[in-house]
Amino acid sequence: MESGFLDQDEAMHHDHRHEISNYVGYQEMRIEIGPAIELARYDTVLIASDGLFDNLQLNEIVEIIRKNPLRKVSQQLATLCGKRMRNEDPGFPSKPDDVAFVLFRRSG
């Protein structure tokens, strides 16, 4: 998606979306570091496993994060993700998986 070869829907259904190409202990492991990004007040950073992105659409995640305090964001993301994993929202992505995420918001 980042390089423009796939859109969000294509990435969600790609045959190789489950493959891990970089992990601790792998001889060719690499850490890619881009330029530093200065966060503005209230900017929020989300680091998450594929379990979140396999069940929630990016625009849903962004809207939840933009409109709520972090404690509420965490609860809403976890609740909605669990609901989708149980396929309680027909027509939306649903893939049972583990999910983990960390949120950080700059306050000042």
Distance bins in CASP14 RR format, pairs under 12 A and 6 or more apart:
PFRMAT RR
TARGET T0000
AUTHOR 0000-0000-0000
RMODE 2
METHOD distances of the structure
MODEL  1
1 7 1 0 0 1 0 0 0 0 0 0 0
1 8 1 0 0 1 0 0 0 0 0 0 0
1 9 0 0 0 0 0 1 0 0 0 0 0
1 10 0 0 0 0 1 0 0 0 0 0 0
1 11 1 0 1 0 0 0 0 0 0 0 0
1 12 0 0 0 0 1 0 0 0 0 0 0
1 14 0 0 0 0 1 0 0 0 0 0 0
1 17 0 0 0 0 0 1 0 0 0 0 0
1 53 0 0 0 0 0 1 0 0 0 0 0
1 58 0 0 0 0 1 0 0 0 0 0 0
2 8 0 0 0 0 0 1 0 0 0 0 0
2 11 0 0 0 0 1 0 0 0 0 0 0
2 32 0 0 0 0 0 1 0 0 0 0 0
2 58 0 0 0 0 0 1 0 0 0 0 0
3 11 0 0 0 0 0 1 0 0 0 0 0
4 10 0 0 0 0 1 0 0 0 0 0 0
4 11 0 0 0 0 1 0 0 0 0 0 0
5 11 0 0 0 0 1 0 0 0 0 0 0
5 14 0 0 0 0 0 1 0 0 0 0 0
6 12 0 0 0 0 1 0 0 0 0 0 0
6 13 0 0 0 0 1 0 0 0 0 0 0
6 14 1 0 0 1 0 0 0 0 0 0 0
6 15 0 0 0 0 0 1 0 0 0 0 0
6 16 0 0 0 0 0 1 0 0 0 0 0
6 17 0 0 0 0 1 0 0 0 0 0 0
7 13 0 0 0 0 0 1 0 0 0 0 0
7 14 0 0 0 0 0 1 0 0 0 0 0
7 57 0 0 0 0 0 1 0 0 0 0 0
7 58 0 0 0 0 0 1 0 0 0 0 0
8 14 0 0 0 0 0 1 0 0 0 0 0
8 17 0 0 0 0 0 1 0 0 0 0 0
8 53 0 0 0 0 1 0 0 0 0 0 0
8 54 0 0 0 0 0 1 0 0 0 0 0
8 56 0 0 0 0 0 1 0 0 0 0 0
8 57 1 0 0 1 0 0 0 0 0 0 0
8 58 1 0 1 0 0 0 0 0 0 0 0
8 59 0 0 0 0 1 0 0 0 0 0 0
8 60 0 0 0 0 0 1 0 0 0 0 0
8 61 0 0 0 0 0 1 0 0 0 0 0
8 62 0 0 0 0 0 1 0 0 0 0 0
8 93 0 0 0 0 1 0 0 0 0 0 0
9 17 0 0 0 0 0 1 0 0 0 0 0
9 57 0 0 0 0 1 0 0 0 0 0 0
9 58 0 0 0 0 0 1 0 0 0 0 0
9 59 0 0 0 0 0 1 0 0 0 0 0
9 93 0 0 0 0 1 0 0 0 0 0 0
10 16 0 0 0 0 0 1 0 0 0 0 0
10 17 0 0 0 0 1 0 0 0 0 0 0
11 17 1 0 0 1 0 0 0 0 0 0 0
11 18 0 0 0 0 0 1 0 0 0 0 0
11 50 0 0 0 0 0 1 0 0 0 0 0
11 53 0 0 0 0 1 0 0 0 0 0 0
11 54 0 0 0 0 0 1 0 0 0 0 0
11 57 0 0 0 0 0 1 0 0 0 0 0
11 58 0 0 0 0 1 0 0 0 0 0 0
11 93 0 0 0 0 0 1 0 0 0 0 0
12 18 0 0 0 0 0 1 0 0 0 0 0
12 50 0 0 0 0 0 1 0 0 0 0 0
12 51 0 0 0 0 0 1 0 0 0 0 0
12 53 0 0 0 0 1 0 0 0 0 0 0
12 54 1 0 0 1 0 0 0 0 0 0 0
12 55 0 0 0 0 1 0 0 0 0 0 0
12 56 0 0 0 0 0 1 0 0 0 0 0
12 57 0 0 0 0 1 0 0 0 0 0 0
12 58 0 0 0 0 1 0 0 0 0 0 0
12 92 0 0 0 0 0 1 0 0 0 0 0
12 93 1 0 1 0 0 0 0 0 0 0 0
12 94 0 0 0 0 0 1 0 0 0 0 0
12 95 0 0 0 0 1 0 0 0 0 0 0
13 54 0 0 0 0 0 1 0 0 0 0 0
13 93 0 0 0 0 1 0 0 0 0 0 0
13 95 0 0 0 0 0 1 0 0 0 0 0
14 50 0 0 0 0 0 1 0 0 0 0 0
14 54 0 0 0 0 0 1 0 0 0 0 0
17 50 1 0 0 1 0 0 0 0 0 0 0
17 51 0 0 0 0 0 1 0 0 0 0 0
17 53 0 0 0 0 1 0 0 0 0 0 0
17 54 1 0 0 1 0 0 0 0 0 0 0
17 93 0 0 0 0 0 1 0 0 0 0 0
17 95 0 0 0 0 1 0 0 0 0 0 0
17 97 0 0 0 0 0 1 0 0 0 0 0
18 50 1 0 0 1 0 0 0 0 0 0 0
18 51 0 0 0 0 0 1 0 0 0 0 0
18 54 0 0 0 0 1 0 0 0 0 0 0
18 95 0 0 0 0 1 0 0 0 0 0 0
18 97 0 0 0 0 1 0 0 0 0 0 0
19 50 0 0 0 0 0 1 0 0 0 0 0
20 26 0 0 0 0 1 0 0 0 0 0 0
20 29 0 0 0 0 0 1 0 0 0 0 0
20 49 0 0 0 0 0 1 0 0 0 0 0
20 50 0 0 0 0 1 0 0 0 0 0 0
21 28 0 0 0 0 1 0 0 0 0 0 0
21 29 0 0 0 0 1 0 0 0 0 0 0
21 30 0 0 0 0 1 0 0 0 0 0 0
21 32 0 0 0 0 0 1 0 0 0 0 0
22 28 0 0 0 0 1 0 0 0 0 0 0
22 29 1 0 1 0 0 0 0 0 0 0 0
22 30 1 0 0 1 0 0 0 0 0 0 0
22 31 0 0 0 0 1 0 0 0 0 0 0
22 32 0 0 0 0 1 0 0 0 0 0 0
23 29 1 0 0 1 0 0 0 0 0 0 0
23 30 0 0 0 0 0 1 0 0 0 0 0
23 31 0 0 0 0 0 1 0 0 0 0 0
24 30 0 0 0 0 0 1 0 0 0 0 0
24 31 0 0 0 0 0 1 0 0 0 0 0
37 43 0 0 0 0 1 0 0 0 0 0 0
37 45 0 0 0 0 1 0 0 0 0 0 0
37 106 0 0 0 0 0 1 0 0 0 0 0
38 106 0 0 0 0 1 0 0 0 0 0 0
39 45 1 0 0 1 0 0 0 0 0 0 0
39 104 0 0 0 0 1 0 0 0 0 0 0
39 105 0 0 0 0 1 0 0 0 0 0 0
39 106 1 0 1 0 0 0 0 0 0 0 0
39 107 0 0 0 0 0 1 0 0 0 0 0
39 108 0 0 0 0 1 0 0 0 0 0 0
40 105 0 0 0 0 0 1 0 0 0 0 0
40 106 1 0 0 1 0 0 0 0 0 0 0
40 107 0 0 0 0 0 1 0 0 0 0 0
40 108 0 0 0 0 1 0 0 0 0 0 0
41 105 0 0 0 0 1 0 0 0 0 0 0
41 106 1 0 0 1 0 0 0 0 0 0 0
41 107 1 0 0 1 0 0 0 0 0 0 0
41 108 1 0 1 0 0 0 0 0 0 0 0
42 65 0 0 0 0 0 1 0 0 0 0 0
42 66 0 0 0 0 1 0 0 0 0 0 0
42 67 0 0 0 0 0 1 0 0 0 0 0
42 68 0 0 0 0 0 1 0 0 0 0 0
42 69 0 0 0 0 0 1 0 0 0 0 0
42 70 0 0 0 0 0 1 0 0 0 0 0
42 104 0 0 0 0 0 1 0 0 0 0 0
42 105 1 0 0 1 0 0 0 0 0 0 0
42 106 1 0 0 1 0 0 0 0 0 0 0
42 107 1 0 0 1 0 0 0 0 0 0 0
42 108 0 0 0 0 1 0 0 0 0 0 0
43 65 0 0 0 0 0 1 0 0 0 0 0
43 66 0 0 0 0 0 1 0 0 0 0 0
43 103 0 0 0 0 0 1 0 0 0 0 0
43 104 0 0 0 0 1 0 0 0 0 0 0
43 105 1 0 0 1 0 0 0 0 0 0 0
43 106 1 0 1 0 0 0 0 0 0 0 0
43 107 0 0 0 0 0 1 0 0 0 0 0
43 108 0 0 0 0 1 0 0 0 0 0 0
44 61 0 0 0 0 0 1 0 0 0 0 0
44 62 0 0 0 0 1 0 0 0 0 0 0
44 64 0 0 0 0 0 1 0 0 0 0 0
44 65 1 0 1 0 0 0 0 0 0 0 0
44 66 0 0 0 0 1 0 0 0 0 0 0
44 67 0 0 0 0 0 1 0 0 0 0 0
44 68 0 0 0 0 0 1 0 0 0 0 0
44 69 0 0 0 0 0 1 0 0 0 0 0
44 70 1 0 0 1 0 0 0 0 0 0 0
44 73 1 0 0 1 0 0 0 0 0 0 0
44 74 0 0 0 0 0 1 0 0 0 0 0
44 77 0 0 0 0 0 1 0 0 0 0 0
44 101 0 0 0 0 0 1 0 0 0 0 0
44 102 0 0 0 0 0 1 0 0 0 0 0
44 103 1 0 0 1 0 0 0 0 0 0 0
44 104 1 0 0 1 0 0 0 0 0 0 0
44 105 1 0 1 0 0 0 0 0 0 0 0
44 106 1 0 0 1 0 0 0 0 0 0 0
44 107 0 0 0 0 0 1 0 0 0 0 0
45 65 0 0 0 0 1 0 0 0 0 0 0
45 70 0 0 0 0 0 1 0 0 0 0 0
45 73 0 0 0 0 0 1 0 0 0 0 0
45 101 0 0 0 0 0 1 0 0 0 0 0
45 102 0 0 0 0 1 0 0 0 0 0 0
45 103 1 0 0 1 0 0 0 0 0 0 0
45 104 1 0 1 0 0 0 0 0 0 0 0
45 105 1 0 0 1 0 0 0 0 0 0 0
45 106 0 0 0 0 1 0 0 0 0 0 0
46 52 0 0 0 0 1 0 0 0 0 0 0
46 53 0 0 0 0 1 0 0 0 0 0 0
46 56 0 0 0 0 0 1 0 0 0 0 0
46 58 0 0 0 0 0 1 0 0 0 0 0
46 61 1 0 0 1 0 0 0 0 0 0 0
46 62 0 0 0 0 1 0 0 0 0 0 0
46 64 0 0 0 0 1 0 0 0 0 0 0
46 65 1 0 0 1 0 0 0 0 0 0 0
46 66 0 0 0 0 0 1 0 0 0 0 0
46 70 0 0 0 0 0 1 0 0 0 0 0
46 73 0 0 0 0 1 0 0 0 0 0 0
46 74 0 0 0 0 0 1 0 0 0 0 0
46 77 0 0 0 0 1 0 0 0 0 0 0
46 100 0 0 0 0 0 1 0 0 0 0 0
46 101 1 0 0 1 0 0 0 0 0 0 0
46 102 1 0 0 1 0 0 0 0 0 0 0
46 103 1 0 1 0 0 0 0 0 0 0 0
46 104 0 0 0 0 1 0 0 0 0 0 0
46 105 0 0 0 0 1 0 0 0 0 0 0
47 53 0 0 0 0 0 1 0 0 0 0 0
47 100 0 0 0 0 1 0 0 0 0 0 0
47 101 1 0 0 1 0 0 0 0 0 0 0
47 102 1 0 1 0 0 0 0 0 0 0 0
47 103 0 0 0 0 1 0 0 0 0 0 0
47 104 0 0 0 0 1 0 0 0 0 0 0
48 54 0 0 0 0 0 1 0 0 0 0 0
48 55 0 0 0 0 0 1 0 0 0 0 0
48 56 0 0 0 0 1 0 0 0 0 0 0
48 58 0 0 0 0 0 1 0 0 0 0 0
48 61 0 0 0 0 1 0 0 0 0 0 0
48 65 0 0 0 0 0 1 0 0 0 0 0
48 73 0 0 0 0 0 1 0 0 0 0 0
48 74 0 0 0 0 0 1 0 0 0 0 0
48 77 0 0 0 0 1 0 0 0 0 0 0
48 78 0 0 0 0 0 1 0 0 0 0 0
48 81 0 0 0 0 1 0 0 0 0 0 0
48 97 0 0 0 0 0 1 0 0 0 0 0
48 98 0 0 0 0 0 1 0 0 0 0 0
48 99 1 0 0 1 0 0 0 0 0 0 0
48 100 1 0 0 1 0 0 0 0 0 0 0
48 101 1 1 0 0 0 0 0 0 0 0 0
48 102 1 0 0 1 0 0 0 0 0 0 0
48 103 0 0 0 0 1 0 0 0 0 0 0
49 55 0 0 0 0 0 1 0 0 0 0 0
49 56 0 0 0 0 0 1 0 0 0 0 0
49 77 0 0 0 0 0 1 0 0 0 0 0
49 81 0 0 0 0 0 1 0 0 0 0 0
49 95 0 0 0 0 0 1 0 0 0 0 0
49 97 1 0 0 1 0 0 0 0 0 0 0
49 98 1 0 0 1 0 0 0 0 0 0 0
49 99 1 0 1 0 0 0 0 0 0 0 0
49 100 1 0 1 0 0 0 0 0 0 0 0
49 101 1 0 0 1 0 0 0 0 0 0 0
49 102 0 0 0 0 0 1 0 0 0 0 0
50 56 0 0 0 0 0 1 0 0 0 0 0
50 81 0 0 0 0 0 1 0 0 0 0 0
50 93 0 0 0 0 0 1 0 0 0 0 0
50 95 0 0 0 0 1 0 0 0 0 0 0
50 97 1 0 0 1 0 0 0 0 0 0 0
50 98 0 0 0 0 1 0 0 0 0 0 0
50 99 0 0 0 0 1 0 0 0 0 0 0
50 100 0 0 0 0 1 0 0 0 0 0 0
50 101 0 0 0 0 0 1 0 0 0 0 0
51 61 0 0 0 0 0 1 0 0 0 0 0
51 77 0 0 0 0 0 1 0 0 0 0 0
51 78 0 0 0 0 0 1 0 0 0 0 0
51 81 1 0 0 1 0 0 0 0 0 0 0
51 82 0 0 0 0 1 0 0 0 0 0 0
51 84 0 0 0 0 1 0 0 0 0 0 0
51 85 0 0 0 0 1 0 0 0 0 0 0
51 93 0 0 0 0 1 0 0 0 0 0 0
51 94 0 0 0 0 0 1 0 0 0 0 0
51 95 1 0 0 1 0 0 0 0 0 0 0
51 96 0 0 0 0 1 0 0 0 0 0 0
51 97 1 0 1 0 0 0 0 0 0 0 0
51 98 1 0 0 1 0 0 0 0 0 0 0
51 99 1 0 1 0 0 0 0 0 0 0 0
51 100 0 0 0 0 1 0 0 0 0 0 0
51 101 0 0 0 0 1 0 0 0 0 0 0
52 58 0 0 0 0 0 1 0 0 0 0 0
52 60 0 0 0 0 0 1 0 0 0 0 0
52 61 1 0 0 1 0 0 0 0 0 0 0
52 64 0 0 0 0 0 1 0 0 0 0 0
52 65 0 0 0 0 0 1 0 0 0 0 0
52 73 0 0 0 0 0 1 0 0 0 0 0
52 74 0 0 0 0 0 1 0 0 0 0 0
52 76 0 0 0 0 0 1 0 0 0 0 0
52 77 1 0 0 1 0 0 0 0 0 0 0
52 78 0 0 0 0 1 0 0 0 0 0 0
52 80 0 0 0 0 1 0 0 0 0 0 0
52 81 1 0 1 0 0 0 0 0 0 0 0
52 82 0 0 0 0 1 0 0 0 0 0 0
52 84 0 0 0 0 1 0 0 0 0 0 0
52 85 0 0 0 0 0 1 0 0 0 0 0
52 93 0 0 0 0 0 1 0 0 0 0 0
52 95 0 0 0 0 0 1 0 0 0 0 0
52 97 0 0 0 0 1 0 0 0 0 0 0
52 98 0 0 0 0 1 0 0 0 0 0 0
52 99 1 0 1 0 0 0 0 0 0 0 0
52 100 1 0 0 1 0 0 0 0 0 0 0
52 101 1 0 1 0 0 0 0 0 0 0 0
52 102 0 0 0 0 0 1 0 0 0 0 0
52 103 0 0 0 0 0 1 0 0 0 0 0
53 59 0 0 0 0 0 1 0 0 0 0 0
53 60 0 0 0 0 0 1 0 0 0 0 0
53 61 1 0 0 1 0 0 0 0 0 0 0
53 62 0 0 0 0 0 1 0 0 0 0 0
53 77 0 0 0 0 0 1 0 0 0 0 0
53 81 0 0 0 0 1 0 0 0 0 0 0
53 84 0 0 0 0 0 1 0 0 0 0 0
53 93 0 0 0 0 1 0 0 0 0 0 0
53 95 0 0 0 0 1 0 0 0 0 0 0
53 97 0 0 0 0 1 0 0 0 0 0 0
53 99 0 0 0 0 1 0 0 0 0 0 0
53 100 0 0 0 0 0 1 0 0 0 0 0
53 101 0 0 0 0 1 0 0 0 0 0 0
54 61 0 0 0 0 0 1 0 0 0 0 0
54 81 0 0 0 0 1 0 0 0 0 0 0
54 82 0 0 0 0 0 1 0 0 0 0 0
54 84 0 0 0 0 1 0 0 0 0 0 0
54 85 0 0 0 0 1 0 0 0 0 0 0
54 92 0 0 0 0 0 1 0 0 0 0 0
54 93 1 0 0 1 0 0 0 0 0 0 0
54 94 0 0 0 0 1 0 0 0 0 0 0
54 95 1 0 1 0 0 0 0 0 0 0 0
54 96 0 0 0 0 1 0 0 0 0 0 0
54 97 1 0 1 0 0 0 0 0 0 0 0
54 98 0 0 0 0 0 1 0 0 0 0 0
54 99 0 0 0 0 1 0 0 0 0 0 0
55 61 0 0 0 0 0 1 0 0 0 0 0
55 77 0 0 0 0 1 0 0 0 0 0 0
55 78 0 0 0 0 0 1 0 0 0 0 0
55 79 0 0 0 0 0 1 0 0 0 0 0
55 80 1 0 0 1 0 0 0 0 0 0 0
55 81 1 0 1 0 0 0 0 0 0 0 0
55 82 1 0 0 1 0 0 0 0 0 0 0
55 83 0 0 0 0 1 0 0 0 0 0 0
55 84 1 1 0 0 0 0 0 0 0 0 0
55 85 1 0 1 0 0 0 0 0 0 0 0
55 86 0 0 0 0 1 0 0 0 0 0 0
55 87 0 0 0 0 1 0 0 0 0 0 0
55 88 0 0 0 0 0 1 0 0 0 0 0
55 89 0 0 0 0 1 0 0 0 0 0 0
55 91 0 0 0 0 0 1 0 0 0 0 0
55 92 1 0 0 1 0 0 0 0 0 0 0
55 93 1 0 1 0 0 0 0 0 0 0 0
55 94 1 0 0 1 0 0 0 0 0 0 0
55 95 1 0 0 1 0 0 0 0 0 0 0
55 96 0 0 0 0 1 0 0 0 0 0 0
55 97 1 0 0 1 0 0 0 0 0 0 0
55 98 0 0 0 0 0 1 0 0 0 0 0
55 99 1 0 0 1 0 0 0 0 0 0 0
55 101 0 0 0 0 0 1 0 0 0 0 0
56 62 0 0 0 0 1 0 0 0 0 0 0
56 63 0 0 0 0 0 1 0 0 0 0 0
56 64 0 0 0 0 1 0 0 0 0 0 0
56 65 0 0 0 0 0 1 0 0 0 0 0
56 73 0 0 0 0 0 1 0 0 0 0 0
56 76 0 0 0 0 1 0 0 0 0 0 0
56 77 1 0 0 1 0 0 0 0 0 0 0
56 78 0 0 0 0 0 1 0 0 0 0 0
56 79 0 0 0 0 0 1 0 0 0 0 0
56 80 1 0 0 1 0 0 0 0 0 0 0
56 81 1 0 1 0 0 0 0 0 0 0 0
56 82 0 0 0 0 1 0 0 0 0 0 0
56 83 0 0 0 0 1 0 0 0 0 0 0
56 84 1 0 0 1 0 0 0 0 0 0 0
56 85 0 0 0 0 0 1 0 0 0 0 0
56 89 0 0 0 0 0 1 0 0 0 0 0
56 92 0 0 0 0 1 0 0 0 0 0 0
56 93 1 0 0 1 0 0 0 0 0 0 0
56 94 0 0 0 0 0 1 0 0 0 0 0
56 95 0 0 0 0 0 1 0 0 0 0 0
56 97 0 0 0 0 0 1 0 0 0 0 0
56 99 0 0 0 0 1 0 0 0 0 0 0
56 101 0 0 0 0 0 1 0 0 0 0 0
57 63 0 0 0 0 1 0 0 0 0 0 0
57 64 0 0 0 0 0 1 0 0 0 0 0
57 80 0 0 0 0 0 1 0 0 0 0 0
57 81 0 0 0 0 0 1 0 0 0 0 0
57 84 0 0 0 0 1 0 0 0 0 0 0
57 89 0 0 0 0 0 1 0 0 0 0 0
57 91 0 0 0 0 0 1 0 0 0 0 0
57 92 1 0 0 1 0 0 0 0 0 0 0
57 93 1 0 0 1 0 0 0 0 0 0 0
57 94 0 0 0 0 0 1 0 0 0 0 0
58 64 0 0 0 0 0 1 0 0 0 0 0
58 65 0 0 0 0 0 1 0 0 0 0 0
58 93 0 0 0 0 0 1 0 0 0 0 0
59 65 0 0 0 0 0 1 0 0 0 0 0
59 66 0 0 0 0 0 1 0 0 0 0 0
59 92 0 0 0 0 0 1 0 0 0 0 0
60 66 0 0 0 0 0 1 0 0 0 0 0
60 67 0 0 0 0 0 1 0 0 0 0 0
60 73 0 0 0 0 0 1 0 0 0 0 0
60 76 0 0 0 0 1 0 0 0 0 0 0
60 77 0 0 0 0 1 0 0 0 0 0 0
60 80 1 0 0 1 0 0 0 0 0 0 0
60 81 0 0 0 0 1 0 0 0 0 0 0
60 83 0 0 0 0 0 1 0 0 0 0 0
60 84 0 0 0 0 1 0 0 0 0 0 0
60 89 0 0 0 0 0 1 0 0 0 0 0
60 92 0 0 0 0 1 0 0 0 0 0 0
60 93 0 0 0 0 1 0 0 0 0 0 0
61 67 0 0 0 0 0 1 0 0 0 0 0
61 68 0 0 0 0 0 1 0 0 0 0 0
61 73 0 0 0 0 1 0 0 0 0 0 0
61 74 0 0 0 0 0 1 0 0 0 0 0
61 76 0 0 0 0 1 0 0 0 0 0 0
61 77 1 0 0 1 0 0 0 0 0 0 0
61 78 0 0 0 0 0 1 0 0 0 0 0
61 80 0 0 0 0 1 0 0 0 0 0 0
61 81 0 0 0 0 1 0 0 0 0 0 0
61 84 0 0 0 0 0 1 0 0 0 0 0
61 93 0 0 0 0 0 1 0 0 0 0 0
61 99 0 0 0 0 0 1 0 0 0 0 0
61 101 0 0 0 0 1 0 0 0 0 0 0
61 103 0 0 0 0 0 1 0 0 0 0 0
62 68 0 0 0 0 0 1 0 0 0 0 0
62 73 0 0 0 0 0 1 0 0 0 0 0
62 77 0 0 0 0 0 1 0 0 0 0 0
63 73 0 0 0 0 0 1 0 0 0 0 0
63 76 0 0 0 0 1 0 0 0 0 0 0
63 77 0 0 0 0 0 1 0 0 0 0 0
63 80 0 0 0 0 0 1 0 0 0 0 0
64 70 0 0 0 0 0 1 0 0 0 0 0
64 72 0 0 0 0 1 0 0 0 0 0 0
64 73 1 0 1 0 0 0 0 0 0 0 0
64 74 0 0 0 0 1 0 0 0 0 0 0
64 75 0 0 0 0 1 0 0 0 0 0 0
64 76 1 0 1 0 0 0 0 0 0 0 0
64 77 1 0 0 1 0 0 0 0 0 0 0
64 78 0 0 0 0 0 1 0 0 0 0 0
64 79 0 0 0 0 0 1 0 0 0 0 0
64 80 1 0 0 1 0 0 0 0 0 0 0
64 81 0 0 0 0 0 1 0 0 0 0 0
64 101 0 0 0 0 0 1 0 0 0 0 0
64 103 0 0 0 0 0 1 0 0 0 0 0
65 72 0 0 0 0 0 1 0 0 0 0 0
65 73 1 0 1 0 0 0 0 0 0 0 0
65 74 0 0 0 0 0 1 0 0 0 0 0
65 76 0 0 0 0 1 0 0 0 0 0 0
65 77 0 0 0 0 1 0 0 0 0 0 0
65 101 0 0 0 0 0 1 0 0 0 0 0
65 103 1 0 0 1 0 0 0 0 0 0 0
65 104 0 0 0 0 0 1 0 0 0 0 0
65 105 0 0 0 0 1 0 0 0 0 0 0
66 72 0 0 0 0 0 1 0 0 0 0 0
66 73 0 0 0 0 1 0 0 0 0 0 0
66 76 0 0 0 0 0 1 0 0 0 0 0
66 105 0 0 0 0 0 1 0 0 0 0 0
67 73 0 0 0 0 1 0 0 0 0 0 0
67 76 0 0 0 0 1 0 0 0 0 0 0
68 74 0 0 0 0 1 0 0 0 0 0 0
68 75 0 0 0 0 1 0 0 0 0 0 0
68 76 1 0 0 1 0 0 0 0 0 0 0
68 77 0 0 0 0 1 0 0 0 0 0 0
68 103 0 0 0 0 0 1 0 0 0 0 0
68 105 0 0 0 0 0 1 0 0 0 0 0
69 75 0 0 0 0 0 1 0 0 0 0 0
69 76 0 0 0 0 0 1 0 0 0 0 0
69 103 0 0 0 0 0 1 0 0 0 0 0
69 105 0 0 0 0 1 0 0 0 0 0 0
69 107 0 0 0 0 0 1 0 0 0 0 0
70 76 0 0 0 0 0 1 0 0 0 0 0
70 77 0 0 0 0 0 1 0 0 0 0 0
70 101 0 0 0 0 0 1 0 0 0 0 0
70 102 0 0 0 0 0 1 0 0 0 0 0
70 103 1 0 1 0 0 0 0 0 0 0 0
70 104 0 0 0 0 1 0 0 0 0 0 0
70 105 1 0 1 0 0 0 0 0 0 0 0
70 106 0 0 0 0 0 1 0 0 0 0 0
70 107 0 0 0 0 1 0 0 0 0 0 0
71 77 0 0 0 0 0 1 0 0 0 0 0
71 78 0 0 0 0 0 1 0 0 0 0 0
71 103 0 0 0 0 1 0 0 0 0 0 0
71 105 0 0 0 0 0 1 0 0 0 0 0
72 78 0 0 0 0 0 1 0 0 0 0 0
72 79 0 0 0 0 0 1 0 0 0 0 0
72 80 0 0 0 0 0 1 0 0 0 0 0
72 103 0 0 0 0 0 1 0 0 0 0 0
72 105 0 0 0 0 0 1 0 0 0 0 0
73 79 0 0 0 0 0 1 0 0 0 0 0
73 80 0 0 0 0 0 1 0 0 0 0 0
73 101 0 0 0 0 1 0 0 0 0 0 0
73 102 0 0 0 0 0 1 0 0 0 0 0
73 103 1 0 0 1 0 0 0 0 0 0 0
73 104 0 0 0 0 0 1 0 0 0 0 0
73 105 0 0 0 0 1 0 0 0 0 0 0
74 80 0 0 0 0 0 1 0 0 0 0 0
74 81 0 0 0 0 0 1 0 0 0 0 0
74 99 0 0 0 0 0 1 0 0 0 0 0
74 100 0 0 0 0 0 1 0 0 0 0 0
74 101 1 0 0 1 0 0 0 0 0 0 0
74 102 0 0 0 0 1 0 0 0 0 0 0
74 103 1 0 0 1 0 0 0 0 0 0 0
74 104 0 0 0 0 0 1 0 0 0 0 0
74 105 0 0 0 0 0 1 0 0 0 0 0
75 81 0 0 0 0 0 1 0 0 0 0 0
75 82 0 0 0 0 0 1 0 0 0 0 0
75 101 0 0 0 0 0 1 0 0 0 0 0
75 103 0 0 0 0 0 1 0 0 0 0 0
76 82 0 0 0 0 0 1 0 0 0 0 0
76 83 0 0 0 0 0 1 0 0 0 0 0
76 101 0 0 0 0 0 1 0 0 0 0 0
76 103 0 0 0 0 0 1 0 0 0 0 0
77 83 0 0 0 0 0 1 0 0 0 0 0
77 84 0 0 0 0 0 1 0 0 0 0 0
77 99 0 0 0 0 1 0 0 0 0 0 0
77 100 0 0 0 0 0 1 0 0 0 0 0
77 101 1 0 0 1 0 0 0 0 0 0 0
77 102 0 0 0 0 0 1 0 0 0 0 0
77 103 0 0 0 0 1 0 0 0 0 0 0
78 84 0 0 0 0 0 1 0 0 0 0 0
78 85 0 0 0 0 0 1 0 0 0 0 0
78 99 1 0 0 1 0 0 0 0 0 0 0
78 100 0 0 0 0 0 1 0 0 0 0 0
78 101 0 0 0 0 1 0 0 0 0 0 0
78 103 0 0 0 0 0 1 0 0 0 0 0
79 85 0 0 0 0 0 1 0 0 0 0 0
79 86 0 0 0 0 0 1 0 0 0 0 0
79 88 0 0 0 0 0 1 0 0 0 0 0
79 89 0 0 0 0 0 1 0 0 0 0 0
79 99 0 0 0 0 0 1 0 0 0 0 0
80 86 0 0 0 0 0 1 0 0 0 0 0
80 88 0 0 0 0 1 0 0 0 0 0 0
80 89 0 0 0 0 1 0 0 0 0 0 0
80 92 0 0 0 0 1 0 0 0 0 0 0
80 93 0 0 0 0 0 1 0 0 0 0 0
80 94 0 0 0 0 0 1 0 0 0 0 0
80 99 0 0 0 0 0 1 0 0 0 0 0
81 88 0 0 0 0 0 1 0 0 0 0 0
81 89 0 0 0 0 0 1 0 0 0 0 0
81 92 0 0 0 0 0 1 0 0 0 0 0
81 93 0 0 0 0 1 0 0 0 0 0 0
81 94 0 0 0 0 0 1 0 0 0 0 0
81 95 0 0 0 0 0 1 0 0 0 0 0
81 96 0 0 0 0 0 1 0 0 0 0 0
81 97 0 0 0 0 1 0 0 0 0 0 0
81 98 0 0 0 0 0 1 0 0 0 0 0
81 99 1 0 1 0 0 0 0 0 0 0 0
81 100 0 0 0 0 0 1 0 0 0 0 0
81 101 0 0 0 0 1 0 0 0 0 0 0
82 88 0 0 0 0 1 0 0 0 0 0 0
82 89 0 0 0 0 1 0 0 0 0 0 0
82 92 0 0 0 0 0 1 0 0 0 0 0
82 93 0 0 0 0 0 1 0 0 0 0 0
82 94 0 0 0 0 1 0 0 0 0 0 0
82 95 0 0 0 0 0 1 0 0 0 0 0
82 96 0 0 0 0 1 0 0 0 0 0 0
82 97 0 0 0 0 0 1 0 0 0 0 0
82 98 0 0 0 0 0 1 0 0 0 0 0
82 99 1 0 0 1 0 0 0 0 0 0 0
83 89 1 0 0 1 0 0 0 0 0 0 0
83 90 0 0 0 0 0 1 0 0 0 0 0
83 92 0 0 0 0 1 0 0 0 0 0 0
83 93 0 0 0 0 0 1 0 0 0 0 0
83 94 0 0 0 0 1 0 0 0 0 0 0
83 96 0 0 0 0 0 1 0 0 0 0 0
83 99 0 0 0 0 0 1 0 0 0 0 0
84 90 0 0 0 0 0 1 0 0 0 0 0
84 91 0 0 0 0 1 0 0 0 0 0 0
84 92 1 0 1 0 0 0 0 0 0 0 0
84 93 1 0 0 1 0 0 0 0 0 0 0
84 94 1 0 1 0 0 0 0 0 0 0 0
84 95 0 0 0 0 1 0 0 0 0 0 0
84 96 0 0 0 0 1 0 0 0 0 0 0
84 97 0 0 0 0 0 1 0 0 0 0 0
84 99 0 0 0 0 0 1 0 0 0 0 0
85 92 0 0 0 0 0 1 0 0 0 0 0
85 93 0 0 0 0 1 0 0 0 0 0 0
85 94 1 0 0 1 0 0 0 0 0 0 0
85 95 1 0 0 1 0 0 0 0 0 0 0
85 96 1 0 1 0 0 0 0 0 0 0 0
85 97 1 0 0 1 0 0 0 0 0 0 0
85 98 0 0 0 0 1 0 0 0 0 0 0
85 99 1 0 0 1 0 0 0 0 0 0 0
86 92 0 0 0 0 0 1 0 0 0 0 0
86 94 1 0 0 1 0 0 0 0 0 0 0
86 95 0 0 0 0 0 1 0 0 0 0 0
86 96 1 0 0 1 0 0 0 0 0 0 0
87 93 0 0 0 0 1 0 0 0 0 0 0
87 94 1 0 1 0 0 0 0 0 0 0 0
87 95 0 0 0 0 1 0 0 0 0 0 0
87 96 0 0 0 0 1 0 0 0 0 0 0
88 94 0 0 0 0 1 0 0 0 0 0 0
END
